[in-house]
């Protein structure tokens, strides 16, 4: 049975989820990365991307994700077509990885960017990486070099970060500096340790 010990790790674009995942991993928590799985599956299906979206979105056997992202985030029909093809494959791969993790009978994280948006995973508990929307927008523009308009369009394809925060079991606040974020991650790990006994080796 998959997802029995799973905790969904989610947030919004540019809230710092990847940094948090790294910090939690350093603190001993195991993580299944849905983004890494989706990137692998995209490349494995590069021929399908070429056929449905065009030669310009594939270089060799690799999908040019930044270029593909431009059409996906500006064309709802293209976005829907890609998701209908890719999401079932992603869910199947995550479920397989989850079944393996559940054998250890101890909590682990599944890093799922659209956990609340898709409602595709029967996971009870979640931890949201939180950054206020103004700071989220500022960080996204700085990181990606996009215009304000394009940045807002991409952020608004996801559920509002305040709504995600309200739905979370736990919240990791990433609205300050790295030292504060490290402390937040350590507090979360301690909360997990208090709730679950250490795994038997």
C-alpha positions as CSV (number, residue, x, y, z in Angstrom):
1,X,0.0,0.0,0.0
2,X,1.4,3.3,-1.1
3,X,1.4,6.7,0.8
4,X,0.8,5.2,4.3
5,X,3.8,7.0,5.8
6,X,4.0,9.8,3.2
7,X,4.0,13.6,4.0
8,X,3.4,15.9,1.0
9,X,6.0,18.7,0.7
10,X,4.6,21.6,-1.3
11,X,4.5,25.3,-1.7
12,X,4.4,27.8,-4.5
13,X,6.8,28.9,-7.3
14,X,9.9,30.5,-5.7
15,X,8.9,29.9,-2.1
16,X,12.1,27.9,-1.6
17,X,10.8,24.3,-1.7
18,X,14.0,22.9,-3.3
19,X,16.1,24.5,-0.6
20,X,13.9,23.2,2.1
21,X,14.0,19.7,0.6
22,X,17.8,19.8,0.6
23,X,17.8,20.9,4.3
24,X,15.4,18.3,5.3
25,X,17.4,15.7,3.5
26,X,20.5,16.8,5.4
27,X,18.5,16.3,8.6
28,X,17.8,12.7,7.7
29,X,14.4,12.7,6.1
30,X,14.0,10.7,2.9
31,X,12.5,12.5,-0.1
32,X,10.8,11.5,-3.3
33,X,11.1,14.4,-5.8
34,X,8.1,14.6,-8.2
35,X,9.9,17.3,-10.2
36,X,12.9,15.1,-10.8
37,X,10.6,12.3,-11.9
38,X,8.7,14.6,-14.2
39,X,11.9,15.8,-15.8
40,X,13.1,12.3,-16.4
41,X,9.8,11.3,-17.9
42,X,9.7,14.3,-20.1
43,X,13.1,13.4,-21.6
44,X,12.1,9.8,-21.9
45,X,9.1,11.0,-24.0
46,X,11.0,13.6,-26.0
47,X,9.7,12.1,-29.3
48,X,6.1,12.7,-28.1
49,X,7.0,16.3,-27.3
50,X,8.5,16.8,-30.7
51,X,5.5,15.3,-32.4
52,X,2.9,17.3,-30.5
53,X,4.6,20.6,-29.9
54,X,7.4,20.9,-32.4
55,X,11.0,20.3,-33.2
56,X,12.1,23.5,-31.4
57,X,11.2,22.1,-28.0
58,X,13.6,19.2,-28.2
59,X,17.4,19.3,-28.4
60,X,18.8,15.8,-29.2
61,X,17.1,13.5,-26.7
62,X,16.4,16.3,-24.1
63,X,13.3,18.5,-23.8
64,X,14.1,22.2,-23.7
65,X,11.9,22.8,-20.6
66,X,12.3,26.6,-20.5
67,X,11.1,26.9,-24.1
68,X,8.3,24.4,-23.6
69,X,7.3,26.3,-20.4
70,X,6.6,29.4,-22.5
71,X,3.9,27.7,-24.5
72,X,2.5,25.7,-21.6
73,X,2.0,28.7,-19.4
74,X,0.5,30.9,-22.2
75,X,-1.7,28.3,-23.9
76,X,-4.3,26.5,-21.6
77,X,-5.0,23.9,-24.4
78,X,-1.4,23.0,-24.7
79,X,-1.0,22.8,-20.9
80,X,-4.0,20.5,-20.7
81,X,-2.7,18.2,-23.4
82,X,0.7,17.9,-21.8
83,X,-0.7,17.2,-18.4
84,X,-3.2,14.6,-19.7
85,X,-0.2,12.7,-21.2
86,X,2.4,13.2,-18.5
87,X,0.6,13.3,-15.2
88,X,-0.6,9.6,-15.2
89,X,3.0,8.5,-15.8
90,X,4.3,10.8,-13.0
91,X,1.6,9.4,-10.6
92,X,2.5,5.8,-11.4
93,X,6.2,6.5,-10.9
94,X,5.6,8.2,-7.5
95,X,3.3,5.5,-6.4
96,X,6.0,2.9,-7.1
97,X,8.6,4.9,-5.2
98,X,6.1,5.4,-2.3
99,X,5.5,1.6,-2.0
100,X,9.2,1.1,-1.6
101,X,9.5,3.8,1.1
102,X,6.5,2.5,3.0
103,X,8.3,-0.8,3.6
104,X,10.6,1.1,6.0
105,X,7.5,2.1,8.1
106,X,8.8,5.6,8.8
107,X,7.7,9.0,7.5
108,X,9.2,10.3,4.3
109,X,8.4,13.3,2.1
110,X,7.0,13.5,-1.4
111,X,7.9,16.8,-3.0
112,X,4.8,17.6,-5.0
113,X,4.5,21.2,-6.3
114,X,0.8,20.9,-7.3
115,X,-0.3,18.7,-4.4
116,X,-3.4,20.7,-3.5
117,X,-4.2,21.8,-7.1
118,X,-4.5,18.3,-8.5
119,X,-5.8,16.3,-5.4
120,X,-4.2,13.3,-7.1
121,X,-2.5,11.8,-4.1
122,X,-4.2,10.2,-1.0
123,X,-1.8,11.7,1.4
124,X,-3.2,12.9,4.8
125,X,-0.4,15.2,6.0
126,X,1.4,18.0,4.3
127,X,4.0,20.6,5.0
128,X,3.9,23.9,3.1
129,X,6.9,26.1,2.4
130,X,5.5,29.6,2.9
131,X,6.6,32.9,1.5
132,X,4.3,36.0,1.3
133,X,3.1,36.6,-2.3
134,X,5.0,39.9,-2.6
135,X,8.3,38.2,-1.7
136,X,7.5,35.2,-3.8
137,X,7.0,37.4,-6.8
138,X,10.2,39.3,-6.1
139,X,12.3,36.1,-5.8
140,X,10.8,34.6,-8.9
141,X,11.6,37.7,-11.0
142,X,15.1,37.8,-9.7
143,X,15.7,34.1,-10.2
144,X,14.2,33.7,-13.6
145,X,14.6,37.2,-15.2
146,X,11.0,37.3,-16.3
147,X,8.8,40.4,-16.6
148,X,6.3,41.3,-13.9
149,X,3.4,40.2,-16.2
150,X,5.0,36.8,-17.1
151,X,5.9,36.2,-13.4
152,X,2.4,36.9,-12.2
153,X,0.9,34.7,-14.9
154,X,3.1,31.7,-13.8
155,X,2.5,32.2,-10.1
156,X,-1.3,32.5,-10.6
157,X,-1.4,29.2,-12.4
158,X,-1.1,27.7,-8.9
159,X,-3.3,28.0,-5.8
160,X,-2.7,31.1,-3.8
161,X,0.0,30.5,-1.2
162,X,-2.2,31.8,1.6
163,X,-4.8,29.1,0.8
164,X,-2.0,26.4,0.7
165,X,-0.8,27.7,4.1
166,X,-4.3,27.3,5.6
167,X,-4.6,23.7,4.4
168,X,-1.2,22.6,5.6
169,X,-0.6,20.2,8.6
170,X,2.8,22.0,9.1
171,X,4.2,25.3,7.7
172,X,7.9,26.1,7.2
173,X,8.3,29.8,7.0
174,X,10.8,31.0,4.4
175,X,10.2,34.7,4.6
176,X,13.5,35.6,6.4
177,X,17.1,34.5,6.0
178,X,18.8,31.1,5.6
179,X,19.5,30.8,9.3
180,X,15.8,31.3,10.1
181,X,14.9,28.7,7.4
182,X,17.4,26.2,8.8
183,X,15.8,26.6,12.3
184,X,12.3,26.1,10.8
185,X,13.5,22.9,9.1
186,X,15.0,21.6,12.3
187,X,11.8,22.3,14.2
188,X,9.8,20.3,11.6
189,X,12.2,17.3,11.8
190,X,11.9,17.4,15.6
191,X,8.1,17.4,15.3
192,X,8.3,14.3,13.1
193,X,10.6,12.6,15.6
194,X,8.2,13.3,18.4
195,X,5.3,11.8,16.5
196,X,7.0,8.7,15.3
197,X,9.5,6.3,17.0
198,X,12.9,5.9,15.5
199,X,12.9,3.2,12.8
200,X,14.3,-0.2,13.8
201,X,17.6,-0.9,12.2
